[in-house]
């Protein structure tokens, strides 16, 4: 399935990676590799994530492997998987997606 990564996601992931790298550069590299792997997995198996309750129906989340506090929010459609947000879970990301977790 086609994978679409929304523009703010790259900013989110860069910010998270920089925070991780401050304490552990190797962990930051693992985080980026795990995120890429998760994107590939979601493109192949879009229904595996947890269904969330946002104003945008059908949004799911998946934890970055090895980084359980870092979630990828995505929307599977008939033809693509849209990556909407990559985040260390915080209420502001729920607000960006229009609702509660």
ROVEX-596707 format. One record per residue (C-alpha): x, y, z. Coordinates in steps of 0.001 Angstrom, whole numbers, padded with zeros to 6 digits, always signed. Example, Ala and Ser with C-alpha at 12.3 -4.5 7.8 and 13.67 -1.06 7.14 Angstrom:
BEGIN
+012300-004500+007800
+013670-001060+007140
//
This chain:
BEGIN
+000000+000000+000000
+001205+003530-000747
+002650+005427+002230
+002067+009185+002612
+003990+010982+005358
+002446+014345+006219
+004883+017273+006462
+004657+017909+010249
+005667+014303+010919
+009240+014961+009828
+009447+017894+012259
+007998+015768+015068
+010470+012956+014444
+013442+015301+014119
+012555+016939+017451
+012170+013577+019196
+015423+012298+017709
+017307+015401+018836
+015971+015006+022378
+017022+011348+022452
+020454+012161+020948
+021178+014654+023723
+021517+011753+026167
+022231+008856+023827
+023197+009355+020158
+023104+005604+019521
+019530+005410+020786
+018583+008234+018427
+019958+006228+015483
+017962+003189+016657
+014865+005366+016997
+015113+006559+013376
+015740+003033+012101
+012827+001662+014141
+010560+004431+012852
+011437+003638+009237
+010761-000033+009946
+007416+000811+011531
+006421+002875+008478
+007210-000106+006244
+005221-002438+008503
+002200-000110+008553
+002250+000123+004761
+002106-003679+004551
-000354-004227+007456
-002391-001034+007922
-004949-002525+010312
-002518-003591+013036
-002541-000424+015134
-004893+000566+017924
-008030+002358+016707
-008276+005803+018325
-011195+008144+019031
-010471+011384+017214
-012749+013641+015200
-011032+012172+012146
-012544+008678+012014
-010314+005684+011446
-007099+007056+012982
-004885+004357+014465
-001680+004389+016492
+001358+002144+016595
+004269+002328+019017
+007713+002651+017496
+009351-000752+018198
+011760-000438+021105
+010343+002997+021991
+006894+002271+023498
+006274+005887+024571
+006679+007109+020997
+003601+006653+018867
+002890+006932+015185
-000633+008119+014394
-001867+007112+010973
-004961+006819+008821
-005343+003786+006576
-007572+004293+003537
-008498+002010+000653
-005412+003010-001338
-002841+004472+001084
-001622+004847+004631
-001307+008467+005732
+001178+009028+008550
-000344+011953+010437
+001856+012403+013472
+004905+010916+015152
+005001+011707+018841
+006084+011100+022347
+002539+010827+023677
+001305+014190+024912
-002146+015782+024914
-001059+018389+022342
-000810+015659+019708
-004343+014508+020488
-005431+018108+020018
-003675+018232+016632
-005711+015203+015568
-008969+016604+016941
-009945+014685+020043
-009065+012450+022935
-007001+009315+022824
//
